[in-house]
């Protein structure tokens, strides 16, 4: 679906958020997601409120505005908002941008809700951008404390016992991580030596030696980021303008009013995201709009019920939905392919067409199936039943058309015989022989008529059975009249 705007002219609310136990997906947004059948690359931006998250998202969208930018100390975005647009560098790919409610909002006062929003953003994204201001210091690390609670809000499967491999498996399901540091005014250097932004991030994530409580508290958020996000990148953005008074209206500023260093860094950031963010995949299966929506529904449903979201359940649920869609699509392809053959056919020919088309459909099905071992036999069984039902529908229609064609052909051929019967033409000496001859000629012509199909013989047999009584009557009259004639001639 190249260069399709998907019908999204502006961002829409994806997740309506009241509290940690009162979240729900917007049904209309979910419905619109089901119309997007291209692979989705999902980029979310999270961070403390009033740090300019929405500005970065608008730049990724190639728009001056779209996601709302507030210019007060109140958080502007509530819940999670979504914008689906054509990917700027990858054809037939949808770029999904997620703007999360600002974390640490004092008006909300619900830290657990922040953890849930951060976890959902991580689970749904190909790339997670954490947006902060100033520097990556201890204060910044303290502000990302919710990363330390991910393991408590998420599990790999429904098994009761945790495993040492759980964190490794969680990391496999998490996105790449970009730390975007805004309004960075320091020199990128350590001990007088210049370093890159990535080196700055890794140095900030270095663990402190020691076994005391302070070292453990210092290391916890750093260890979690290193553990859950092994693929990391950092961008440091200088101040966008020299005049502090313009900082609250960035979306209204022209490119020429921004400092060149800030504009260059923004372009570098966008280019990196476009080129390095893969299509979102879960369990090895690339998501499109419906699958993305299905996974979101699964996670939010579990959270709203007070359960801990299970990645395994989401994967299985998504795969089952994907398999059901594949089954329905393949059944439709079988039905449409069989409809291209003009009916009626003889049973043997129709069965051959059925087997041939089933083989083609099977190859398409197993290409489309989300290969989850436990679900394969179930999918195969459903496929067999669905195709058999479709074939029976074709057979029924084939028989109906064959019956109609055969009856019309036979009625036309036996018209003269019926007229002769009704007029008493055959009730004479030699009439039975003539009648048999006409019946045989009619059968010969009927057999030669093309396009009668599966019911041809049955219709002919039925007609011949109906003629038995008439044939007996003609034969009896013929015999009686012949005997009378012979007596008359002998007398």
C-alpha positions in Angstrom: 0.0 0.0 0.0 2.5 2.5 -1.2 1.8 6.2 -0.5 -1.5 5.6 1.1 -2.5 7.9 4.0 -4.6 5.1 5.5 -7.3 7.7 6.0 -5.6 9.1 9.2 -5.5 12.9 8.8 -4.5 13.4 12.4 -3.6 11.5 15.6 -6.3 9.5 17.3 -6.7 8.3 20.9 -5.6 4.7 21.2 -5.7 4.2 25.0 -8.1 6.1 27.2 -6.5 6.4 30.6 -8.2 7.2 33.9 -6.1 5.1 36.4 -4.0 2.0 36.6 -7.2 -0.1 36.9 -9.3 2.0 34.5 -7.8 1.9 31.0 -9.5 0.9 27.8 -8.8 1.0 24.1 -10.8 3.4 21.8 -13.1 1.1 19.8 -13.2 3.4 16.7 -9.4 3.6 16.6 -9.1 -0.2 16.9 -11.6 -0.5 14.0 -9.5 1.8 11.8 -6.4 -0.2 12.6 -8.1 -3.3 11.1 -8.1 -1.5 7.8 -4.3 -1.4 7.6 -2.9 -4.5 6.1 0.7 -3.4 5.5 3.5 -4.2 8.0 3.7 -1.7 10.8 6.8 0.0 12.2 5.9 1.3 15.6 7.8 4.2 17.2 6.7 5.4 20.7 8.0 8.4 22.6 7.8 8.3 26.4 9.2 10.5 29.1 8.3 13.0 31.8 5.5 15.4 31.1 6.4 18.8 29.5 9.7 17.5 28.0 8.7 18.0 24.3 7.8 14.4 23.4 5.1 15.5 20.9 7.5 17.7 19.0 9.8 14.8 18.1 6.7 12.7 17.0 5.5 15.5 14.7 9.0 15.7 13.2 8.9 11.9 12.6 5.5 12.5 10.9 7.0 15.1 8.7 4.5 17.6 10.1 4.7 21.0 11.7 1.9 20.0 14.0 -0.3 17.0 14.7 0.3 15.7 18.2 -0.6 18.5 20.5 2.1 20.5 22.2 1.2 22.2 25.4 2.9 25.4 26.5 2.0 25.2 30.2 3.1 23.1 33.1 0.1 20.9 32.7 0.5 17.6 30.8 -1.2 17.8 27.3 -1.4 14.2 26.2 -3.6 11.8 28.1 -3.4 8.1 27.6 -1.7 7.0 24.4 -2.4 8.6 21.1 -1.6 7.1 17.7 -1.0 8.3 14.2 -0.7 5.9 11.2 1.0 7.3 8.2 3.0 6.0 5.2 6.6 5.2 6.1 8.8 7.9 4.5 11.5 5.5 3.3 10.0 2.0 3.2 7.3 1.2 0.6 4.1 -0.6 1.5 4.9 -0.1 5.2 2.9 1.9 7.8 4.7 4.1 10.3 2.8 4.0 13.6 3.7 6.8 16.0 2.6 6.5 19.7 2.5 9.5 22.0 2.2 8.5 25.6 0.9 10.5 28.4 3.6 12.4 30.2 5.0 10.3 33.1 5.4 11.8 36.6 2.4 14.1 36.2 1.8 15.5 39.7 -1.9 16.0 39.0 -2.4 12.3 38.3 -0.4 11.1 41.3 -0.5 7.4 40.2 3.0 6.0 39.8 1.6 2.5 39.0 -0.2 4.0 36.0 3.1 5.4 34.7 4.6 1.9 34.9 1.7 0.5 32.9 2.0 3.2 30.2 5.7 2.6 29.9 5.3 -1.1 29.8 2.6 -1.0 27.1 4.6 1.4 25.0 7.6 -1.0 25.3 5.5 -4.0 24.4 3.9 -2.4 21.4 6.9 -0.7 19.8 9.6 -1.4 17.4 11.6 1.5 18.8 11.1 3.2 22.2 12.3 6.7 22.5 12.8 8.0 26.1 12.7 11.8 26.0 14.3 13.8 28.9 15.8 17.2 29.4 19.2 18.4 30.5 21.7 15.6 31.2 21.7 11.9 32.0 22.5 12.3 35.7 21.2 10.6 38.8 18.0 12.7 38.7 17.3 11.5 35.1 17.9 7.9 36.3 15.5 8.4 39.2 12.9 9.7 36.8 13.0 6.5 34.8 12.5 4.4 37.9 9.5 2.7 36.4 11.8 0.6 34.2 12.8 -1.2 37.4 9.2 -2.4 37.8 8.7 -3.9 34.4 9.3 -7.4 35.6 6.6 -7.0 38.2 4.1 -5.8 35.6 4.8 -8.4 32.9 5.5 -12.1 32.6 6.6 -14.4 29.8 3.9 -17.0 30.4 1.3 -18.1 32.9 3.7 -20.4 34.7 3.8 -19.7 38.4 7.5 -20.0 38.9 9.9 -17.4 37.6 13.0 -18.4 35.7 16.5 -16.9 35.5 16.0 -16.7 31.8 12.8 -14.5 32.1 14.8 -11.2 31.9 16.6 -12.5 28.8 13.3 -13.5 27.2 11.7 -10.1 28.1 14.6 -8.4 26.3 13.8 -10.4 23.2 10.3 -9.0 23.1 11.3 -5.4 23.9 12.1 -2.7 21.3 15.4 -1.0 20.5 15.9 2.0 22.9 16.8 5.6 22.1 17.5 8.1 24.8 16.8 11.6 23.5 18.4 14.2 25.7 16.9 17.6 25.0 18.3 21.0 25.8 21.8 19.5 26.2 24.3 22.3 26.9 27.4 20.4 28.1 30.4 19.3 26.2 30.5 15.6 25.2 33.8 14.8 26.8 35.2 12.7 29.7 38.5 13.7 31.2 39.1 16.1 28.4 38.5 13.5 25.7 35.7 13.9 23.2 33.1 11.1 23.2 30.1 10.3 21.1 26.5 10.5 22.4 26.4 6.7 22.5 29.5 6.6 24.6 27.9 9.2 26.9 24.9 7.0 27.4 26.9 3.9 28.1 29.1 5.8 30.5 25.9 7.0 32.3 24.7 3.4 32.5 28.0 2.1 34.0 27.4 0.2 37.2 29.0 1.3 40.5 31.1 -1.2 42.4 30.0 -2.2 45.8 27.5 -4.3 47.6 25.8 -1.7 49.8 22.3 -0.4 49.6 23.4 2.9 48.0 25.2 1.0 45.2 22.3 -1.3 44.7 19.9 1.7 44.5 22.3 3.5 42.1 22.7 0.4 39.9 19.1 -0.8 39.7 17.7 1.5 37.0 21.0 1.2 35.0 21.0 -2.6 35.3 17.4 -2.7 34.1 18.0 -0.5 31.1 21.1 -2.6 30.2 19.2 -5.9 30.7 15.9 -5.1 29.0 17.2 -2.9 26.2 20.4 -4.4 24.8 20.1 -2.3 21.6 20.6 1.3 22.6 21.2 4.6 21.0 21.6 8.2 22.3 20.9 11.6 20.7 21.7 14.8 22.5 19.8 17.8 21.2 21.1 21.3 21.8 18.8 24.2 22.6 16.4 24.8 19.6 16.5 28.6 19.9 18.6 31.2 21.5 15.7 33.1 22.8 14.1 31.3 25.8 10.8 33.1 25.2 10.4 31.1 22.0 10.8 27.7 23.6 7.1 27.3 24.4 6.0 27.7 20.7 8.4 25.4 18.8 5.6 24.1 16.6 4.9 27.6 15.3 8.5 28.4 14.5 9.9 28.3 11.0 12.9 26.2 10.2 15.0 29.4 9.7 14.2 30.4 13.3 15.7 27.3 14.8 19.4 27.0 15.5 21.1 25.0 12.8 22.7 22.5 15.2 19.2 21.6 16.6 17.8 21.2 13.1 20.7 19.0 12.0 20.3 16.8 15.1 16.6 16.5 14.6 17.1 15.3 11.0 19.8 12.8 12.1 17.4 11.5 14.7 14.6 11.1 12.2 16.8 9.4 9.6 18.1 7.0 12.2 14.7 6.0 13.3 13.4 5.6 9.8 16.3 3.4 8.7 16.8 1.3 11.8 13.3 0.7 13.2 12.1 -2.7 11.9 8.5 -3.8 11.4 7.0 -4.8 14.7 7.1 -8.6 15.2 5.9 -10.9 18.0 6.9 -14.5 18.1 8.6 -14.1 14.8 5.4 -12.9 13.1 5.4 -9.5 11.6 2.4 -7.4 12.6 0.0 -5.5 10.4 -2.8 -3.3 11.6 -5.3 -6.0 12.7 -2.5 -8.0 14.4 -1.2 -4.9 16.2 -4.7 -4.1 17.4 -5.2 -7.7 18.5 -2.1 -7.7 20.6 -3.0 -4.3 22.1 -6.5 -5.6 23.0 -4.9 -8.7 24.6 -2.6 -6.7 26.8 -5.1 -4.0 27.8 -7.8 -6.6 28.6 -5.4 -8.5 31.0 -4.4 -5.2 32.7 -7.9 -3.9 33.0 -8.9 -7.2 34.7 -6.1 -6.8 37.3 -4.0 -9.6 35.7 -0.3 -9.4 34.8 0.0 -9.3 31.0 1.5 -12.5 29.6 3.6 -12.2 26.4 3.0 -15.8 25.6 -0.7 -15.4 25.8 -0.6 -12.4 23.6 1.5 -14.2 21.1 -0.8 -17.2 21.0 -3.9 -15.1 20.9 -2.4 -13.0 18.0 -1.4 -16.1 16.2 -4.8 -17.7 16.6 -6.5 -14.6 15.2 -3.9 -14.5 12.4 -4.5 -18.1 11.6 -8.3 -17.6 11.6 -7.9 -14.7 9.2 -5.6 -16.9 7.0 -8.2 -19.7 7.0 -11.0 -17.3 6.0 -8.8 -15.7 3.3 -7.8 -19.1 1.9 -11.4 -20.3 1.9 -12.3 -17.2 0.0 -9.6 -17.8 -2.5 -10.7 -21.4 -3.0 -14.3 -20.3 -3.4 -13.4 -17.6 -5.9 -11.1 -20.0 -7.9 -13.7 -22.7 -8.1 -16.2 -20.0 -9.2 -14.1 -19.4 -12.3 -14.9 -22.9 -13.7 -18.2 -23.0 -15.6 -20.6 -25.5 -14.2 -21.8 -28.2 -14.5 -19.0 -30.8 -14.4 -19.0 -34.6 -14.1 -18.3 -35.7 -10.6 -14.8 -37.1 -11.5 -13.8 -33.8 -13.2 -15.2 -31.7 -10.4 -13.3 -33.8 -7.8 -10.1 -33.3 -9.8 -10.6 -29.6 -9.8 -11.2 -29.6 -6.1 -8.0 -31.5 -5.3 -6.0 -29.3 -7.6 -7.3 -26.1 -6.1 -7.0 -27.5 -2.5 -3.3 -28.1 -3.1 -2.8 -24.5 -4.2 -4.8 -23.2 -1.3 -2.8 -25.3 1.2 0.5 -23.9 0.0 -0.9 -20.4 0.5 -2.3 -21.2 3.9 0.9 -22.6 5.4 2.7 -19.5 4.1 0.3 -17.3 5.9 -0.1 -19.3 9.1 1.6 -18.0 12.3 3.5 -21.2 13.0 2.7 -22.0 16.6 3.1 -25.7 17.0 0.1 -26.3 19.3 -2.2 -24.5 16.9 -1.1 -26.1 13.7 -3.2 -29.3 14.0 -6.2 -27.2 15.0 -5.7 -24.9 12.0 -5.2 -27.9 9.7 -8.4 -29.5 11.0 -10.4 -26.3 10.6 -9.0 -25.8 7.1 -10.1 -29.3 6.1 -13.6 -28.8 7.4 -13.9 -25.3 5.8 -12.7 -26.5 2.4 -15.0 -29.6 2.6 -17.9 -27.3 3.3 -17.0 -25.1 0.4 -16.6 -28.1 -1.9 -20.0 -29.5 -0.8 -21.6 -26.1 -1.7 -19.9 -26.3 -5.1 -21.2 -29.9 -5.5 -24.7 -28.9 -4.6 -24.7 -26.0 -7.1 -23.1 -28.3 -9.7 -25.9 -30.9 -9.2 -28.6 -28.2 -9.4 -27.3 -26.8 -12.7 -26.7 -30.3 -14.1 -30.2 -31.4 -13.2 -31.7 -28.3 -14.9 -29.6 -28.7 -18.0 -30.2 -32.5 -18.3 -34.0 -32.1 -17.8 -34.2 -29.4 -20.5 -32.2 -31.5 -22.9 -34.2 -34.6 -22.3 -37.6 -32.9 -22.4 -36.7 -31.5 -25.8 -35.6 -34.9 -27.2 -38.6 -36.8 -25.9 -41.2 -34.3 -27.0 -42.0 -36.2 -30.3 -42.2 -39.5 -28.4 -44.6 -38.0 -25.9 -46.8 -36.6 -28.7 -46.9 -40.0 -30.4 -47.8 -41.7 -27.1 -50.6 -39.3 -26.4 -52.0 -39.6 -29.9 -51.9 -43.5 -29.7 -49.5 -43.7 -32.5 -47.6 -46.6 -31.0 -50.7 -48.7 -30.1 -50.6 -50.8 -33.2 -49.1 -53.9 -34.7 -45.3 -53.3 -34.7 -45.8 -50.2 -32.5 -43.6 -51.6 -29.6 -40.6 -52.1 -32.0 -41.0 -48.6 -33.3 -41.3 -47.2 -29.8 -38.1 -49.0 -28.7 -36.3 -47.7 -31.8 -37.4 -44.1 -31.0 -36.4 -44.4 -27.3 -32.9 -45.8 -28.4 -32.5 -42.9 -30.8 -33.5 -40.4 -28.1 -31.0 -41.9 -25.7 -28.2 -41.7 -28.3 -28.9 -38.0 -29.0 -29.2 -37.2 -25.3 -25.8 -38.8 -24.5 -24.3 -36.7 -27.3 -25.6 -33.5 -25.7 -22.6 -31.7 -24.1 -22.6 -29.9 -20.7 -25.1 -32.0 -18.8 -22.8 -32.8 -15.9 -23.1 -34.9 -12.8 -26.9 -35.6 -12.9 -27.0 -36.6 -16.6 -27.3 -40.4 -16.0 -29.7 -40.0 -13.0 -32.1 -37.9 -15.0 -32.0 -40.3 -17.9 -32.5 -43.3 -15.6 -35.5 -41.5 -14.0 -37.1 -40.9 -17.4 -36.6 -44.5 -18.5 -38.2 -45.8 -15.3 -41.2 -43.5 -15.9 -41.5 -45.1 -19.4 -41.7 -48.7 -18.1 -45.5 -48.6 -17.6 -46.0 -47.0 -20.9 -43.7 -49.5 -22.6 -45.6 -52.4 -21.1 -48.9 -51.0 -22.3 -47.6 -50.5 -25.8 -46.1 -54.0 -25.8 -49.3 -55.5 -24.6 -51.4 -53.7 -27.2 -48.9 -54.6 -29.9 -49.0 -58.3 -28.9 -52.8 -58.4 -28.7 -53.3 -56.8 -32.0 -50.6 -58.9 -33.6 -52.3 -62.1 -32.3 -55.7 -60.8 -33.6 -54.2 -60.1 -37.0 -52.6 -63.5 -37.2 -55.9 -65.2 -36.3 -57.7 -63.2 -38.9 -55.2 -64.1 -41.6 -55.3 -67.8 -40.5 -59.1 -67.9 -40.6 
